Amino acid sequence: MSLAIQGLTKAYGGLHVVSDVRFEVPKGALVGVIGPNGAGKSTLFSLITGFLAADAGDVAFEGRSLGRASPMERARSGMVRTFQVPREFSHLTVRENLMAAAPGQAGERLIDAFFRFGTVKAQEKEIAAKVEETIAFLRLAKVADVPAGRLSGGQKKLVELGRALMTGARMILLDEPFAGVNPVLIEELSVRIRELNERGIGFLIIEHDLPALNKLVSTLHVMDRGELIASGTPAEVLANPRVRDAYLGGAAA
Ligand SMILES: Nc1ncnc2c1ncn2[C@@H]1O[C@H](COP(=O)(O)OP(=O)(O)OP(=O)(O)O)[C@@H](O)[C@H]1O
């Protein structure tokens, strides 16, 4: 089991935003999380990735309890998230954004760099090669030297995915990857996600675009008012009366 979400709970004042949510994401799986606005999906992602401290519950990744590990420590262990609103550095180019996301750059510590010049050089070369490979894989060559702030919504999502890939993550949590993305790039992003999944990277995806999500995932988990109300294949979940009730008038998303 790759990721085990074990009773995560979070409240603000009296408002239970995430209540005892538990499910597992098998190694290399493609899994979706859906639910109406305000259901607690983004908060759940923040709890899983350590951006928020849970009131109760825990997360285990690849069999290891993460307890109070920071987002950085969780990323180092192989799990990262993207955000609904991409957090790219808008003044940096696409290439620089990818470069900056690489972990463990010895060059970050100048004293280390002074004493281990050869190591730094070798590592920089390795990172530069990975950046170029990621640019090619995501078809971003044409915009590699463009400041990220000038990209379209869809291109920004590709950069965000690229930044996650640069960390070497084996599990990537995507928060609304298709929001504000044109249909052509939605298809492009979906193809890339599928290819990465075939290479063994697991994905947990929050998305309101159910037709696009259902083409990707094998399992859906549904949240409503902080609770997990259904889990199953997309067909099973969407036929579930409780899920239909959760969405206004039974119209999914
Ligand atoms: N820092 C906070 N303080 C108080 N309430 C919060 C805070 N963060 C989130 N909430 C509330 O928690 C609930 C869940 O928010 P969350 O963003 O996790 O939902 P969501 O399912 O991701 O929604 P959406 O689909 O609209 O992005 C909402 O009612 C929100 O107003």
The ligand as a MOL file (V3000), in Angstrom:
LIG
                    3D

  0  0  0     0  0            999 V3000
M  V30 BEGIN CTAB
M  V30 COUNTS 31 33 0 0 0
M  V30 BEGIN ATOM
M  V30 1 N -8.3740 28.4440 7.3780 0
M  V30 2 C -9.6740 28.2290 7.4430 0
M  V30 3 N -10.4210 28.7550 8.4260 0
M  V30 4 C -11.7580 28.5120 8.4870 0
M  V30 5 N -12.4310 27.7430 7.6090 0
M  V30 6 C -11.7450 27.2090 6.6170 0
M  V30 7 C -10.3470 27.4010 6.4630 0
M  V30 8 N -9.9260 26.7080 5.3630 0
M  V30 9 C -11.0260 26.1340 4.8470 0
M  V30 10 N -12.1200 26.4280 5.5920 0
M  V30 11 C -13.4850 25.9540 5.3250 0
M  V30 12 O -13.4160 24.5530 5.1940 0
M  V30 13 C -14.3680 24.0760 4.2550 0
M  V30 14 C -13.6640 23.1680 3.2550 0
M  V30 15 O -12.7880 23.9340 2.4190 0
M  V30 16 P -11.9250 23.2430 1.2690 0
M  V30 17 O -11.2510 24.3370 0.5380 0
M  V30 18 O -11.0970 22.1650 1.8390 0
M  V30 19 O -13.0730 22.6190 0.3620 0
M  V30 20 P -12.9890 22.0200 -1.1050 0
M  V30 21 O -13.7700 20.7590 -1.0860 0
M  V30 22 O -11.5910 21.9470 -1.5470 0
M  V30 23 O -13.7770 23.1210 -1.9280 0
M  V30 24 P -13.6230 23.5860 -3.4810 0
M  V30 25 O -14.0920 22.4340 -4.3090 0
M  V30 26 O -14.5460 24.7640 -3.5550 0
M  V30 27 O -12.1820 23.9400 -3.6990 0
M  V30 28 C -15.0190 25.3020 3.6490 0
M  V30 29 O -16.2560 25.5070 4.2860 0
M  V30 30 C -14.0460 26.4180 3.9930 0
M  V30 31 O -14.7270 27.6420 4.1030 0
M  V30 END ATOM
M  V30 BEGIN BOND
M  V30 1 1 1 2
M  V30 2 1 2 3
M  V30 3 2 2 7
M  V30 4 2 3 4
M  V30 5 1 4 5
M  V30 6 2 5 6
M  V30 7 1 6 7
M  V30 8 1 6 10
M  V30 9 1 7 8
M  V30 10 2 8 9
M  V30 11 1 9 10
M  V30 12 1 10 11
M  V30 13 1 11 12
M  V30 14 1 11 30
M  V30 15 1 12 13
M  V30 16 1 13 14
M  V30 17 1 13 28
M  V30 18 1 14 15
M  V30 19 1 15 16
M  V30 20 2 16 17
M  V30 21 1 16 18
M  V30 22 1 16 19
M  V30 23 1 19 20
M  V30 24 2 20 21
M  V30 25 1 20 22
M  V30 26 1 20 23
M  V30 27 1 23 24
M  V30 28 2 24 25
M  V30 29 1 24 26
M  V30 30 1 24 27
M  V30 31 1 28 29
M  V30 32 1 28 30
M  V30 33 1 30 31
M  V30 END BOND
M  V30 END CTAB
M  END
